[in-house]
Amino acid sequence: MLPATMKAVLLTRHGGLDALEYRDDVPVPDPAAGEVLIEISACGMNNTDVWVREGAYGTETDPASVSTWRRGRSTLTFPRIQGTDTVGRIVAVGPGVDERRIGERVMVDFSLYNRDDDSLADIDYIGHGRDGGYAEYTTVPAENAHVVNTGMSDAELATFCCAYLTGEHMLERAGLKPGERVLVTGASGGVGSGIIQLARARGAIPYAVTSPGKEQAMREVGAEGVISRDEDDLMEAVEKITDGAPIDVVADLVAGPLFNDLLRILRPEGRYTTAGAIAGPVVQLDLRTMYLKHLQLHGSSQGTRADFRRLVGYIESGAVRPLLERAYRLSEFRQAQTDFMNKSFIGKLVVVPDSKWDAVGRPHAP
């Protein structure tokens, strides 16, 4: 018998951490036609959660204005349950969904594609356009709930979806090939550390730019070499660590003052791809660097259905591994997001409903 209400974290408005409310009286949703109801066991945390809460996406004419992820055509309404990286078990199905799916452990593809082709022009996501995984239950389209054949724990499986799907799409758009060299900024974060592994899965050679003290951790993830983001001359540091070999692709999650140097580091006909700008979204671009070197610049967000299928294949084959730094109780959500914003960790933080913890303070095994 399913409960009538559940515990969830509600985003009530744009603002600080006080815009987040932990409630125990939120109605459990009913699955509509073509949907499944998932009892959530873990949900990963992402930069998008913070930026949407803060309304930090700006507009094309005013970078400082309060705006959410889809800017002028937002589907965000308040209150909203955020959370993209949902893992759990199907406990009910809506009309038109095979009841034999009840009991499946699934990872949710968080993308709402809104069209049948591979265009992402109209894309939205679970946790923004509809409620997500920072709760005990959620409904999603049945086609978005995927069984992943792995022995990983639920919390480990919840480290992949948003970060790795974003990273895979970045590398796909940039056309990263076996043997090519890719420079990854923000390499210790969820997307950056994922890109390092995804590059290795493609047979490419990743180099990491990260903060001091994280060098060895980046090598353990798979970086061929590591450069401190505090280097006085980033271009010289990269040339030194690659022994002068060219950088074919830059996968940038930092931007800010580094942007022009990253274009200088690229070889002629190199490719720049970005899905984030944690050091500042408004950058200076010398167009001569771009056109005289015949560079390609790619903006990227989320990924396609094909990207998601490749990601599942990487997980199932062991080509990528979870980088779970820590799990938090759902009731500790504000602390979890505070720690997330401090960026003093490698990989991912995950939120687990309080009911899914055992007596000794560990998330339940799958």
C-alpha positions in Angstrom: 0.0 0.0 0.0 1.5 3.3 -1.1 1.4 6.3 1.3 -0.6 9.3 0.5 2.1 11.8 1.4 5.9 11.9 1.3 8.9 13.8 2.4 10.5 16.1 -0.2 12.6 19.2 -0.7 10.6 22.0 -2.3 12.2 25.0 -4.2 9.7 27.7 -3.3 11.3 30.6 -5.2 14.6 31.9 -6.6 17.0 32.8 -3.9 19.4 31.5 -1.2 19.3 28.2 0.7 16.2 29.5 2.6 14.3 29.0 -0.7 14.5 25.3 0.0 11.9 23.7 2.3 12.1 20.1 3.6 8.4 19.0 4.0 6.8 15.8 5.2 3.3 16.4 3.8 3.8 16.5 0.0 1.3 14.4 -1.9 2.7 11.2 -3.5 2.1 11.7 -7.3 0.0 9.4 -9.4 1.5 8.1 -12.6 -0.4 9.4 -15.7 -0.8 7.5 -18.9 2.6 6.3 -20.1 4.3 7.0 -16.8 5.8 5.1 -13.9 5.9 5.9 -10.2 9.4 5.4 -8.7 10.2 4.9 -5.0 13.5 6.9 -4.9 16.6 5.5 -3.3 19.2 8.1 -4.3 19.5 11.3 -6.3 22.8 13.0 -7.4 23.4 16.7 -6.9 24.5 19.1 -9.8 25.5 22.7 -10.5 22.2 23.1 -12.4 20.3 22.7 -9.1 22.1 25.7 -7.6 22.0 27.9 -10.7 18.2 27.4 -11.1 17.6 28.1 -7.4 19.6 31.3 -7.8 18.0 32.2 -11.1 21.6 32.7 -12.3 21.2 32.0 -16.1 20.6 35.6 -17.2 19.2 36.6 -20.6 20.8 37.1 -23.9 20.5 40.9 -23.4 21.2 41.1 -19.6 23.6 38.5 -18.2 22.9 39.6 -14.6 19.1 39.3 -14.7 17.3 36.7 -12.7 16.4 33.9 -15.1 16.1 30.1 -15.0 17.6 27.5 -17.2 15.3 28.0 -20.2 15.6 31.7 -19.9 12.7 33.6 -21.5 10.6 30.5 -22.1 10.9 28.9 -18.7 8.8 25.8 -17.7 9.8 26.2 -14.1 7.0 26.8 -11.6 7.0 27.0 -7.9 7.0 25.0 -5.7 9.3 22.6 -7.7 11.0 19.4 -6.5 14.5 19.5 -8.2 16.8 16.6 -8.7 17.9 15.0 -12.0 20.0 11.9 -11.2 17.2 9.7 -9.9 17.7 6.0 -9.0 15.0 3.8 -7.5 12.4 1.1 -8.1 9.2 1.2 -10.0 6.3 0.7 -7.6 3.3 1.6 -9.8 2.5 2.2 -13.5 0.1 4.4 -15.3 -2.3 3.4 -18.1 -0.6 1.9 -21.1 2.5 0.7 -19.2 3.2 -3.0 -18.7 2.6 -3.9 -15.1 5.6 -6.3 -15.3 7.8 -3.3 -15.0 6.8 -3.0 -11.3 9.9 -3.9 -9.2 12.5 -2.9 -11.7 15.5 -0.9 -10.4 16.0 2.0 -12.8 18.2 5.0 -13.5 16.2 7.9 -14.9 17.2 9.7 -18.1 16.4 13.1 -16.9 16.0 14.7 -20.4 12.5 15.7 -21.6 13.2 15.7 -25.3 9.9 17.1 -26.5 10.5 15.8 -30.0 11.2 12.6 -31.8 14.5 13.5 -33.6 17.9 14.2 -32.1 17.5 18.0 -32.0 17.9 19.4 -28.5 16.4 22.8 -29.4 13.2 22.2 -27.3 14.8 20.1 -24.5 13.7 20.4 -20.9 14.5 18.2 -17.9 13.1 16.4 -14.9 13.6 18.6 -11.9 12.9 21.7 -13.9 9.9 21.2 -16.3 8.4 18.7 -13.9 9.2 17.4 -10.4 12.4 15.4 -9.9 14.2 13.2 -7.4 14.7 15.2 -4.2 11.8 13.3 -2.6 10.7 9.8 -1.7 8.7 9.3 -4.8 8.5 10.7 -8.3 6.7 10.0 -11.6 8.5 10.0 -14.9 7.7 9.0 -18.5 8.1 5.2 -18.7 10.6 5.6 -21.6 12.9 7.6 -19.3 13.2 4.8 -16.7 16.1 2.5 -17.7 17.2 -0.8 -16.1 21.0 -0.7 -15.9 22.7 -4.1 -15.3 25.3 -3.4 -12.7 26.2 -4.4 -9.2 26.7 -0.8 -8.1 24.8 0.5 -5.2 21.9 2.9 -5.8 24.0 5.8 -4.5 26.8 4.9 -6.8 24.5 4.7 -9.8 23.1 8.1 -9.0 26.5 9.7 -9.7 26.3 9.3 -13.4 23.3 10.6 -15.3 23.4 14.4 -15.5 27.2 14.9 -15.3 28.2 12.0 -17.6 25.4 12.5 -20.1 26.5 16.2 -20.4 30.1 15.2 -20.7 29.4 12.5 -23.3 27.4 15.0 -25.4 30.2 17.5 -25.2 32.7 15.0 -26.5 30.3 13.8 -29.2 29.7 17.3 -30.5 33.4 18.0 -30.5 34.0 14.7 -32.3 36.8 13.5 -30.0 38.6 10.6 -31.6 40.9 7.8 -30.4 44.4 9.1 -29.8 43.4 12.8 -29.6 44.3 14.9 -26.6 41.6 16.7 -24.7 42.2 19.4 -22.0 39.5 19.4 -19.3 38.9 22.4 -17.0 37.0 22.0 -13.7 38.3 18.5 -13.8 37.5 17.5 -10.2 33.8 18.2 -10.5 31.1 15.8 -11.5 31.1 16.7 -15.2 34.9 17.2 -15.4 35.8 13.9 -13.7 33.2 12.2 -15.9 34.8 13.6 -19.1 38.2 12.3 -18.1 36.7 8.8 -17.9 34.6 9.2 -21.0 37.6 10.4 -23.0 39.5 7.3 -21.9 36.5 5.1 -22.9 36.9 6.7 -26.4 40.6 5.9 -26.5 41.5 9.6 -26.2 44.1 11.1 -23.9 42.7 13.5 -21.2 44.7 16.3 -19.4 43.1 17.9 -16.3 43.1 21.5 -15.1 42.2 21.6 -11.4 42.8 23.3 -8.1 46.0 22.6 -6.1 46.0 19.5 -4.0 43.8 17.5 -6.3 46.6 16.4 -8.7 46.9 12.8 -7.5 43.2 12.3 -7.4 42.9 13.4 -11.0 45.6 10.9 -12.1 43.8 8.1 -10.3 40.6 9.1 -12.2 42.5 8.7 -15.5 44.2 12.0 -16.4 47.4 11.7 -18.3 48.7 14.8 -16.7 47.4 17.6 -14.4 47.9 21.3 -14.5 47.1 23.7 -11.6 44.5 26.3 -12.5 46.8 28.8 -10.7 49.6 28.5 -13.2 50.9 31.9 -14.3 51.2 30.8 -17.9 48.6 28.1 -18.7 49.7 27.7 -22.3 53.3 27.1 -21.2 52.2 24.6 -18.5 50.2 22.6 -21.0 53.0 22.5 -23.5 55.3 21.2 -20.8 53.0 18.5 -19.6 52.2 17.2 -23.1 55.9 17.5 -24.3 54.7 19.9 -27.0 52.1 17.6 -28.4 49.0 19.5 -29.6 45.6 19.8 -27.8 42.9 18.8 -30.2 39.8 19.5 -28.0 39.2 21.7 -24.9 36.3 20.6 -22.8 35.7 23.7 -20.7 33.5 24.0 -17.6 35.1 27.1 -16.1 35.4 29.9 -18.7 35.9 33.3 -17.0 39.4 34.7 -17.4 40.8 31.4 -18.7 38.7 31.5 -21.9 41.0 33.2 -24.3 44.0 31.2 -23.1 42.1 28.0 -23.8 41.5 29.0 -27.4 45.2 29.9 -27.7 46.1 26.4 -26.4 44.1 24.7 -29.1 45.8 23.5 -32.2 44.8 25.0 -35.6 41.4 23.4 -36.5 40.9 22.4 -32.9 37.5 22.2 -31.2 36.3 24.0 -28.0 33.2 22.6 -26.2 31.5 24.0 -23.1 28.6 23.2 -20.8 29.4 25.5 -17.9 31.0 28.6 -16.7 31.7 28.4 -13.0 34.4 31.1 -13.1 32.2 33.5 -15.1 29.9 33.2 -18.1 30.8 36.6 -19.7 34.2 36.2 -21.4 36.5 38.1 -23.8 36.8 36.6 -27.2 39.4 37.7 -29.8 37.6 36.7 -32.9 41.0 36.7 -34.8 42.1 33.8 -32.6 39.0 31.9 -33.7 39.0 32.6 -37.4 42.8 32.6 -38.1 43.1 29.2 -36.4 39.9 27.8 -38.0 38.5 26.8 -34.6 35.1 25.2 -33.9 33.2 26.4 -30.8 30.4 24.2 -29.5 27.8 25.0 -26.8 26.3 21.9 -25.2 23.7 21.0 -22.6 22.4 17.6 -21.6 22.5 15.0 -24.3 20.6 12.9 -26.9 19.0 9.5 -26.5 22.0 8.0 -28.3 24.3 9.7 -25.8 22.4 8.1 -23.0 22.5 4.7 -24.5 26.3 4.9 -24.9 26.5 6.0 -21.2 24.5 3.0 -20.1 26.9 0.8 -22.1 29.9 2.4 -20.5 28.4 1.8 -17.0 27.5 -1.8 -17.7 30.9 -2.6 -19.2 32.9 -1.0 -16.4 34.4 1.6 -18.7 33.4 4.3 -16.2 33.3 4.0 -12.5 31.3 6.0 -9.9 33.1 8.8 -8.0 30.9 9.0 -4.9 32.4 11.4 -2.4 29.6 11.3 0.1 25.9 10.6 0.6 23.5 12.8 2.7 20.1 12.3 4.1 17.3 14.1 2.3 16.6 16.0 5.6 20.2 17.3 5.4 19.7 18.8 2.0 20.7 22.4 2.8 24.0 21.1 4.3 24.5 18.9 1.3 24.1 21.9 -1.1 26.3 24.0 1.1 29.1 21.4 0.9 28.4 21.1 -2.9 28.9 24.8 -3.5 32.2 24.8 -1.5 33.7 22.5 -4.2 36.2 20.8 -1.8 35.5 17.3 -3.1 36.2 15.0 -6.1 33.3 13.6 -8.1 29.7 13.6 -6.8 27.5 14.2 -3.8 24.3 12.2 -3.5 21.1 12.7 -1.5 19.3 9.6 -0.1 15.8 9.6 1.5 16.1 9.2 5.3 14.1 6.0 5.2 16.7 4.4 2.9 19.5 4.5 5.6 20.3 1.6 7.8 20.9 1.6 11.5 24.6 2.2 11.3 24.3 5.3 9.1 24.8 3.9 5.6 22.6 4.1 2.5 20.8 0.7 1.9 22.4 -1.6 -0.5 20.5 -2.3 -3.7 
